[in-house]
Amino acid sequence: MRRPLIAGNWKMHGSRDSIGILLGGLLAQKLPESVDVAVCPVYVHLDQVVAACSDSDLRVGAQDCSHVDQGAYTGDVAASMLRELGCHWVILGHSERRSYHAESDALIAAKLAAALAAGLAPIVCVGETREQREAGEAEAVVARQLRGSLEGASSAAGLVIAYEPVWAIGTGLTATPEQAQQMHAFIREQMTGLGANADETRILYGGSVKPDNAGELFAQADIDGALVGGAALKAEDFSAIIAAAG
Ligand SMILES: O=C[C@H](O)COP(=O)(O)O
């Protein structure tokens, strides 16, 4: 039985004031005991969020990490530094990083190795663009991303995969529960082929998850939670999504 995980990716949003208010709203709710919940702010807000969540079951994640542990890498932040700060999770290979920062599968695999070595729990994102789906290439793209990004680490304990079709991110266009289930089942099959214990691997769906579509998505056999963007910025909506997974 896989325990659901709901992770909020706050992306590059907020200020210390606004996230204080958001956290106040979230921490005022009683989280269902059956669900793991994470929030992932920008690097510079991590200390504030870790401190605010220290007496709660909310765990904190970063949105990226460096592929190396120390050195002359201006602007990078090492996984071990994030761990030291109190992070539990790290998101890797988000499509916004793949596209705006030209992150390759090989770089993501190096970041994954660094994250695991530092003791962070990684959430590795994969997903096809609209053009790739329309060309019938969605599964081939996701299979290639899984192979390349998980190189050498597909059987790592606690590894989480997030399927985020790029065409559904921030667009209001959610994959139908059937489309998402089909891809999640495919990912699970691929994970078996890559040597993972796929029955225990949590596979999250991401892409315009909202309170009104979360229940239907979570009812699918292979959807083990969500990586939530926009709706994670509203305490009420994020809490409703968590409740739908509980
Ligand atoms: O990491 C989260 C995803 O990119 C989904 O974002 P969204 O819920 O705003 O579509």
The ligand as an ORCA input file, in Angstrom:
! r2SCAN-3c Opt
* xyz 0 1
  O       5.233     21.507     -9.951
  C       4.036     21.721    -10.180
  C       3.522     21.715    -11.514
  O       4.334     22.380    -12.414
  C       2.060     21.989    -11.653
  O       1.755     23.348    -11.638
  P       0.225     23.787    -11.680
  O      -0.478     23.012    -10.602
  O       0.225     25.254    -11.458
  O      -0.287     23.397    -13.042
*
